[in-house]
Amino acid sequence: MQIACFAHSLPSCWNHGNAHFLRGVLRDLIARGHRVTSYEPEDGWSRTNLLQEQNGPDALRRFAETFPELVPAIHTLSPDVDAMLDGADLVLVHEWNDPALVAAIGARRKQGGRFRLLFHDTHHRAVTDPQAIGAMDLSGYDGVLAFGATLAEVYRRAGWGARAFVWHEAADTRLFHPPAIEDERKGLVWIGNWGDDERTAELHDYLLAPAADLGMPLDIYGVRYPDTALRDLAEAGARYLGWLPNLQAPSVFAHHMATIHVPRRAYTTQLPGIPTIRVFEALACGIPLLSAPWSDAESLFRTGRDYLSAADPAAMRTQLARLRADPDLRRSLAANGLETIQARHTCAHRVDELLGIAATIGLPISATRQETAA
């Protein structure tokens, strides 16, 4: 099968966590013998900001070395859509694309394009900024891939019905796995972006304050930390280490005792049940995980076995102290979380689901089967 993927960026994961999952899915499709071409804009904000970082060019080089099969084609503001779609059987269009490009691809499908077309939504804008998603002309699309059941329900209510499919993110276990040799693990680590005040209070209550109260070392990686946030980190005794290429996250996890899931507020209120991709990646690496208040509404994991949950800041302090004092608990959480990832939440699992969805929307079964690589 020939697949075209239109993404914001694959090489750059600067403030762009969706790149993690797309890399893993496309790599698995290629490994199965499918032909994959990815396209991204030359002036995307993630790539632009990455190149402005001191280590940006080096990060692009490391990406190319790690993912030699994922060399994206860079397009301009006025791309040759017909040429990019030529020969495609299945087309995936991620929501961080220009609305004009989204519409142009849909128009080709309505005009008789032989390919099947799916819109991939991995954000909360459908409920927090519905005008932004509403500006997307999806009338030519065969279906929507939503990264959680609550988001899929938003699309179903908007008229998509059975053509709104749940397609969770997952861990690329070719990259994310436990270390071959265990070194001494110390302190906590949190990898994430400060962002747009979507979880500022939660980061104080469930990360900075509990770590400071317990005197636990805390390393923080990420971007878009304003000066006020940097001051808060310093006052809490946390060490801010800046942007971390996702390729290096497994080695960082390997040197820390635990990490914490602090979901953005939209995923605890308006779209409950959708975890950040860091949950999948952390569990795949065998690092114990604690979570701020978050409802696993779809039973993706086993609360209390795969990770520990804290209902309030006091409970987070209690759970952290318990975890620090109990190496058997840490080993159990690490083993259980890894077991669940390997059984249900790898990119290979998501490729199986994607091929099933492709058949549902009309691609011949023969096209979705594993091909023999040339």
PyMOL commands that set and color helices and strands:
alter all, ss='L'
color gray80, all
select helices_A, chain A and resi 18-31+45-52+56-66+81-85+99-110+125-128+130-134+149-163+200-214+227-235+246-253+265-267+277-284+313-325+327-344+347-360+365-368
alter helices_A, ss='H'
color red, helices_A
select strands_A, chain A and resi 2-6+35-41+73-75+90-94+116-121+143-146+164-166+188-191+218-221+239-240+258-261+289-291+308-309
alter strands_A, ss='S'
color yellow, strands_A
deselect
rebuild
show_as cartoon
